[in-house]
Amino acid sequence: MPTLDTRDGGPHGHDVTLPIDISAGTSRRGAVAALRSAFEAAGLDTPPLDARLLGMDALGIGATALVTDPEVEVSAAEAARLTQYALRRVAREPVARILGRAEFWSLPFRLSPETLVPRPDTETVVETALALVPDRRAPIRLLDLGTGSGCLLVALLHELPRTWGLGLDRSASALWTAAANARDNGVADRAAFAAGNWTAALAGRFDLVVSNPPYIATPIIRGLDPEVARHDPLRALDGGPDGLDAYRTILAGTAALLAPGGSLVLEIGHDQQVAVAALVAAAGLRLHGTAQDLAGHVRAVSVRV
C-alpha cells in the first residue's frame, strides 16, 4: 500500500501518513472512493470533486461512464495512474496542474509551469471588458499584458468575432502555451503573441487593454496555500513589496497605448481598490468603473484617459 508522508507542509502542520489503496481489480466506484478518502484525510477543501475529476482523467472516461458503469474493474496501469494522481494531490499539487489543463470562461486551456491556473475571479475582467464594448461585432484592437495562458485574450476573442488581439508576456514558454490555446479555441487567426515587459517597446494604440498582473505583496507569498505558493510561477504572483509594482508600470504607459475612447481593465487584489485608485489618479488617468467578483470583492477596475 503506497503511502505519502506529508510532514513538509502537511495540511495541519504535523506528520500525516496517508494510505492510498488502489490496485488492479478495484472497481471504478471503489477507486474514486479511495481517492476521496485520501483527500479527506489530507484535509483538502473539495475531496469529492477532486476525486471525481482525477478519477475520470486517470481512467480515460467521462462523467456518464463513471455513473453508468461504476463496477468496471480498473487495470494495473489505471491503478498505478490513479495512485500517482492521489499522491500528487495529497502533496498539494492542484488538480489543474495534475491534469495539465483548466477551464476558463467555459473554454479549455492548457497549462505550463510558466502560466497561472486561471481562476474564476479573473472572469470578472472578461465581463467588465465586454460591458465596455457597445458593438461586439465591431473591429477592435485588443492587448493583453502578461497574457500567461492566454485566457483573457482567448476568451475575449471568442466573444468578439471581429477583434484582433496581441498577447504580451516575458516568458517564451507562456507565449507558446497561449498560442496553443488560441489554436485549440479557434481564434489563432486573430491572435498574435510577442515577448515583452509590460508596455515597454509597444507601438500603436489599442481600443481595449486587459491585464491580470502579479499583485501579491512579496512578504505574503510564503504564507499562501501550497497549491499557489509551490506551483504557480513566482513572477506571475510577486507584485513587489506592496503588491503594486506592476500597476505602477502599466498605468505609466497607459495613456500612450489607448486609442481615443479606449479602456484599460485590470484585475486587482481583494483589498487593493483604494491603492489602485490612487495610482490611477497619480498617473493622470480616470477610474471609469469597478466590478465585483462572486465573493463581493472589487476584483476589476476599468480606466480611461
N, C-alpha and C positions, 0 to 999 in steps of 0.2 A: 504494500500500500504506500504509494508516494506521499511524502509529507513536505510541508514548507514551513521553515522556521521564520517567523516574521518579527524577530526581535528588533531588527533595524527599521524603526519607523512603524512598528505594529500599530493597529488601529487604536489600542488603548494604552500604548506606551510601555508594554511589558511583553515578555516572551509568550508567543502563541504558536502552537504547533497544530496544524490543521490536516486531518486525513482527507485524501482525495481517493475514493474507492470506485473507480470505473474500469471495467475490464471487458474483454470480448464476451458477448453473450448477454450483457446488460441490456435491458430494454431501453428504447429511446426515452420513455417516461422516467425510468429509473436513473438514466444518465443525467437528464436535466434536473431531476430532484436532487441528485448528488451535488451538482454544481450549486444549486440554490442553498443547500445545507452548508456547504463550504463557505459560500459568500455571507450567509447569515452569521456563521461562527466568526468570520473575519470582521464583522461589524460594518459591512458595506451598506451604502444607502438604499440601493434598489436591487436586492438579490433576485427576486423573481424575473424582473426584466432583463437583468444581466445574464442570468442563466438561460433564458429563452433565446436571446439574440446570439450568444456564443454557442449554444447548443445547436441551433439551426445552421449556423455557419460551419461548424465542425462536421456536422452530418451531411451538409450539402443539400438541405431540404428547406422548404418554405413552411409558413405557419399552418397551412392546410394539412400537409403531410404529418406534421407533429401532432395534430389533433385527431386525424382520421386513422393513422397507423402508429399508435403510441407503443405497441408491443413488439414492433420490429426490433430484432437484436442488432446491436452495433458490432462492427467488425473490429479486429485488433488495431487496424490503422486508425479507425474512427475513435476508438477508446484512447489511443495514445494522443490523438489530436485534442480530444476533449480534456484529457488530464493536463496537457500542456497549457491549454487556454485557461483552465481553472487556476493553475499555479501562477500564471502571469497576472490574472485578475486579482487574486488574493495578495499578490505583491504590489497592488495598487496601480497597475498599468490600466489606463482607461479602456473601456470596451472598444471605442472607436480606433484606438491605436492598435489593438489586437486584430481587429477586422481590417484595418488599413483604409477605412472609409467612414464617412459620416453623411448624414442627411442635413441639408440646409435649404430652407425655402421650398421644401418638398422635392429637391433635386439631389442627386447623388454626387458626392465629392470624394475624390481620392485624397489621401493624406501622405505626408512625408515628414521626416524628423524636423524639417525646417519650417513646417506650417503649423499654426494653431489648429486645434479641433474647433470647427465652427460651433458657436453657441447660439441657443435660441434668442438670447438677449440681443445678439447682433442683427437679427431680423428687424429690429426696431429701426436700424439705419436704412434698410431697404424700404420699409413702409414710409419713413419720413421722406426719403428721396423721391419716391413715386408720387407722394402727395404734392410735391413741388413741380410736377410735370403736368401742365394743363392738357397737353395732347400727346398721348403715348405713342402715336404714330408719327410724330414729328422727328426730323433728323437731329439727333442730339450728339454732342461730343462729350464723352464721359471719361473721367480719370479716377482711378482707384489707387490711392497712395498706400504702399505697404500691402500689396494685394494678397500675399500669402497663398492660400489655396485657391484664390480667385473667387471665393464665394460671393462677395459683394458684387463684383463686376459681372460674373456669370448670371447671378440672379436678376440683376437689373437689365442686362441684355436680353434675358429670357422674356421679360415683361415689356421691353421697349424695342419692337421689331425693326425699327429703322435707325437705332442708335449704334454708333461706333464707339468702342471703348479701348482705353490703354490701361494696362495694369503695370505698376511700377513696384519693384522690390529690390532690396540689396542682395538677396540670396538667389543664386543661379538655380539651386535645387527647388526653391519655392516657385520660381518662374516656370520651370519645367512642369511642375505639378499643376500650376494654374493653367498652363496651355493645354495640358491633357484634359483637365476638367472642362475647359471651353470646348474642346473637341467632343468629349463624351456627351455634353449637353447641347450640342448642335448650334453653337454660336461662334465657332472658331473663325468663320469668315468675316466676322465683325469685331474681332478682338485682336489686339497686339500686346506684346509684353516686352518690357525693357528693364535693364538693370539701372538702378539709380538710387540716390539718397534723398528721399522726400522731394522737395521742389527744386533742388539744385539741378542746373543744366536743362531744365524743361523749357521748351519754346512753344508758342501757340497758346490759345485760350480755350477754355472748356466751359460748356454750359452747366455741367454738373460734376462736382468733385466729391468723392466719398473717401472715408478712411476709418479704419479701426486700428489706431496706433497703440504702441505699448503705453500703458498708463498706470502700472503698478509701481509704487514707490520702492526703490531698491531695498530698504531695510525690511519691507513686508514680505518679500518673495519667499524667503526661507520658511515662513510660517503658513504658506498656502497649503491647501490639500496636496498630498503626494501626487495625485493624478495630474495636477498642474505643475507643481514645483519641480517634479522629477522628469516630466515627459513633454511639456510644452517648451519650445525653443526660448531660451533666456532672452534673446534680443527682441522677441515678439512680446515679452512681458514687461521688461525693465524700462520704466519711464523716467529713470533718474532719481535723484534724492527725494524729490517731492512728487514724482509721477507725472510731471507736466512738461518735460523736456521736448517731447515730440510735438506737443501742441504749440509751443513757442516757435519751433522751426516751421511748422506747416502754416501757421497764421501769418508769420512774417512774409511768406511768399504768396499768400492767397490773392492779394489784390492784382498781382501780375498774371495770375493763372485764370481768373474768372472772366468769362465773356460778359458783356453788358446784360444785366438781369440774371446772371448765373448764381449758383448757390453751392456752398460747401456744407456737407453733412458729416459730422464727427460722432463716433461713439465715445462716450466718456464713462469714467468710473461712477459708481452709485453715489459717491459723496463729493463729486468734483464740479457740480453745476456752478457754484459761486466762483470758484477759482478759474474755471474756463471762461466764464462770462467776463471776468476781469481781464483776462488775456485777450479776448476778442476786442474789448474796448480799447485796450492799450495798443493794439495793432491798427487802430483806426477803422475797424470793421463794425458791422451791425449784427447783433444777435437777432435773428429773424424768428426763431421759434424753438421749442423743446418738445420732446416726446418721451413718454414713459414706457418702461418695459412691463412685463406681466406682473412683476412684484410691486409696481407702483413707483419705482425709482426713475428719475430722469436719466435716460440712457443715451439719448441722441440730441444733438443741438444742430440747428441749421444757421448758417452765417451768410451774410451778403455784404457787398462793398458799400 
